[in-house]
Amino acid sequence: MGFDPEEFVVSEQKSAASKSAQRIIKKYPNRRLYDTDTSTYITLAEVRQLVMAHQNVVVRDAKTGEDLTRSILLQIILEEEAGGAPMFTEAVLANIIRFYGHAMQSFMGAYLEKNVQAFTDVQTKLAEQSQSVTPEMWAQFMNMQSPMLKGMMGNYVEQSQSMLTQMQEQMQKQTEQMLGAFGLKR
């Protein structure tokens, strides 16, 4: 499965259509968060729990209605990273920063999103298949490096490589178009 821009747009449209089903959290100037579903103030940790429970959460400025969801999610990530075991190394964070303002910024975002989703799908499949597994069976499974695991991870790697190739091709096309606009050829 490669990255399909049309599929991404359809996904975004579906996401926009489901906004009415989202849980609205209002952020007040005093930095407090108010859950409109429960009519109570909640903490950032409780917003994290809603996200962990796969709730569709949207955070809005109580005064202006501005969507603050991204900044709240980034704040949650920052707190998690500052905690015990960070997920991102300094090198990864530096590389992510370098993509801001780069011609491939939008493609990198989509690439990361698709890869995280593919990884989540693999994790979900493993969890479903391991529900009836005893600890001994699980140890054997991991020691054998199961063909199923190799297959799922192989599909993940293949998908990731395909998306990267498409990104590179898109970048090459954009470069050729830009050079063509200046009357230059490669």
C-alpha positions in Angstrom: 0.0 0.0 0.0 1.4 3.3 -1.0 0.5 6.9 -0.2 -2.5 8.0 -2.2 -3.2 11.7 -2.1 -6.8 11.2 -3.1 -7.2 8.6 -0.3 -5.7 11.1 2.1 -8.2 13.8 1.1 -11.1 11.4 1.5 -9.8 10.5 4.9 -9.6 14.2 5.8 -13.2 14.7 4.6 -14.4 11.8 6.7 -12.5 13.2 9.6 -14.3 16.6 9.1 -17.7 14.8 8.9 -17.1 13.1 12.2 -16.2 16.3 14.1 -19.8 16.5 15.4 -19.1 13.2 17.3 -16.1 14.7 19.0 -15.8 15.5 22.7 -15.5 19.2 23.1 -13.1 20.6 25.7 -13.1 24.3 26.3 -9.9 26.0 27.4 -10.4 29.1 29.5 -8.0 32.1 29.9 -7.0 30.8 33.4 -5.6 27.7 31.5 -8.4 25.4 32.9 -9.9 22.8 30.7 -13.7 22.2 30.8 -15.2 19.0 29.5 -18.6 19.9 28.0 -19.8 16.3 28.1 -19.4 15.9 31.8 -19.8 19.6 32.7 -16.6 19.4 34.8 -13.1 20.9 34.8 -10.5 18.3 33.8 -6.7 18.1 33.9 -4.3 17.6 31.0 -3.8 14.1 32.4 -7.5 13.4 32.0 -7.4 14.7 28.4 -4.5 12.2 27.9 -6.7 9.5 29.2 -9.5 10.4 26.8 -7.0 10.2 23.9 -5.7 6.8 25.2 -9.4 5.6 25.3 -9.7 6.5 21.6 -12.1 9.4 22.3 -12.3 12.0 19.5 -11.3 15.1 21.5 -11.3 18.7 20.2 -10.0 21.6 22.4 -11.4 25.0 21.7 -10.6 28.4 23.2 -13.6 29.2 25.3 -13.6 32.9 24.3 -12.6 32.8 20.6 -13.6 29.2 19.6 -10.1 28.8 18.1 -9.1 25.1 17.7 -6.3 24.4 20.2 -6.3 20.6 19.9 -2.9 20.4 18.3 -1.2 22.5 20.9 -2.8 20.5 23.7 -1.8 17.2 22.1 1.8 18.6 21.7 1.7 19.6 25.3 0.7 16.1 26.3 3.6 14.7 24.2 6.0 17.2 25.8 5.0 16.0 29.2 5.4 12.4 28.2 8.8 13.1 26.7 9.9 14.9 29.8 8.9 11.9 31.9 10.7 8.7 32.5 11.3 7.1 29.1 11.2 9.4 26.1 10.1 8.0 22.7 12.1 10.3 20.6 15.8 10.7 20.6 17.4 14.2 20.2 18.5 13.1 16.7 14.9 12.3 15.7 13.5 15.5 17.1 16.3 17.5 15.3 15.4 15.8 12.0 11.7 16.5 12.4 12.5 20.2 13.1 14.6 20.2 9.9 11.5 19.2 7.8 9.6 22.4 8.8 9.8 24.8 5.9 11.2 22.1 3.7 9.5 21.4 0.4 8.7 17.9 1.6 7.1 19.0 4.9 3.5 18.0 4.0 4.7 14.7 2.6 6.7 14.0 5.7 3.6 14.6 7.9 1.5 12.2 5.8 4.4 9.7 5.7 4.7 9.7 9.5 0.9 9.4 9.9 0.7 6.4 7.6 3.6 4.7 9.3 2.3 5.2 12.8 -1.1 3.9 11.6 0.5 0.8 9.9 2.5 0.1 13.1 -0.7 0.5 15.2 -2.5 -1.9 12.9 0.3 -4.5 13.3 0.2 -4.0 17.1 -3.6 -4.5 17.1 -3.4 -7.7 15.1 -0.7 -9.1 17.4 -2.8 -8.2 20.5 -5.9 -9.8 19.0 -4.0 -13.0 18.2 -2.3 -13.2 21.5 -5.4 -13.0 23.8 -5.5 -16.7 24.2 -1.8 -17.2 24.4 -0.1 -18.3 27.7 3.2 -16.7 28.7 5.0 -19.9 27.7 3.4 -19.9 24.3 4.2 -16.2 23.9 7.9 -16.8 24.7 8.0 -19.6 22.1 6.3 -17.4 19.6 8.8 -14.6 20.1 11.8 -17.0 20.0 10.6 -18.5 16.8 10.3 -15.1 15.1 7.0 -16.3 13.7 6.4 -16.1 9.9 3.2 -14.2 10.7 5.2 -11.6 12.6 7.7 -11.4 9.8 4.9 -11.1 7.2 3.2 -8.3 9.1 6.5 -6.4 9.7 7.5 -7.1 6.1 4.2 -5.5 4.9 4.9 -2.6 7.2 8.4 -2.2 5.8 7.2 -2.6 2.2 4.5 0.0 2.7 7.0 2.4 4.3 9.5 2.0 1.5 6.7 2.5 -1.1 5.6 5.7 0.6 9.3 6.9 0.7 9.8 6.1 -3.0 6.6 8.0 -3.9 7.8 11.0 -1.8 11.1 11.0 -3.6 9.4 10.8 -7.0 7.1 13.7 -6.1 10.1 15.7 -5.0 11.9 15.0 -8.2 8.8 16.0 -10.3 8.5 19.2 -8.3 12.2 20.0 -8.8 11.8 19.4 -12.6 8.7 21.6 -12.7 10.5 24.3 -10.8 13.6 24.1 -13.0 11.3 24.1 -16.1 9.6 27.3 -14.9 13.0 29.0 -14.8 13.8 27.6 -18.2 16.4 25.2 -16.9 16.6 21.5 -17.6 18.3 18.7 -15.8 
